[in-house]
């Protein structure tokens, strides 16, 4: 791949204070009709694939916990065990 892929991952609200929106929340706002009329700063980050297996494993644990209706405390315990294991 010769071209760098760039994605907007964070939006900072400048309405009197800085508020960070992650990409999923940002895309939800766009789906709900949010329109950007002014911006102060856009930060561009490049993908770091080194953490991808870790993130995928954590997200799989989270999805499994949600689907099986495990409470938040048990999800956090699973995360802690995963971090200790790595």
N, C-alpha and C positions, 0 to 999 in steps of 0.2 A: 504494500500500500504506500503510495507516494504522497498522498494528500492527508494532512492532519484533520481529524474530525474535531469539531468544536461544538459544545452544547452549553446552553444556558442552564446552570445548575442552582444558582442562588440569586435572589432578588432582594435588594435592600430598600426598604421604604424610607423616604426622607421626609415624611410628614411630621416634623418635629422631633423625631427620634428614628434610630435605625432599627429595623426589624428584618430579620433574615428569614426568607422563605426558601425551603428546599424545592427541588425540581418537581416532586410529586404534588405538593401543595400549590405550587405555581401553575402547573398544568391544570389542576382542578379549578383554580380561579379563572383561567382562560376559558375552560369549558363552561363555566357559569356566567361568562360575559364580561370578565374583567378586562379593561383596556388600559394599556400603558400610555399615559399622556406626557409624562416627564420622567426623566431618570437622571441620577447624579453620577453613579458609577456602576459599571458592569465588570465583574471579575471573571476572567476566563481561566478555567483549570483544565489541565490535560489529564486524561485517563491514566490511572496507575493500575495496571493489571495484576500487580503482585498480590493485592489483597482480595482479588476476585474470588478465589476458592473459599476464603474465610467468610466473606460477605454472603456468598451463596449458601454456605452451611448455616449461618446465623438466620438468614431469611427463611430457609427451609424449616428450621426449628420453630421459628415464629409462626409460620403458616400452619405447621402441624399442631402447634399448641392452640392456635385460634380455632382450627377445625375440630379439635377434640375438646374444646371448651375448657382448657386448662387456665387457671387464674394467672394473673400477672406475676405473682411471687414465684410460681413454678417456672415461668418463662425465664425470669431473671436467674434463677438457680441453674437452669440449663445453659444460659449464656456464660455464667461464671465457670461452670464445669468445662465448657468449650474453650474458654480463654486459658484456664489452667492447663488443659490438655495440650494446647499449642505452645 
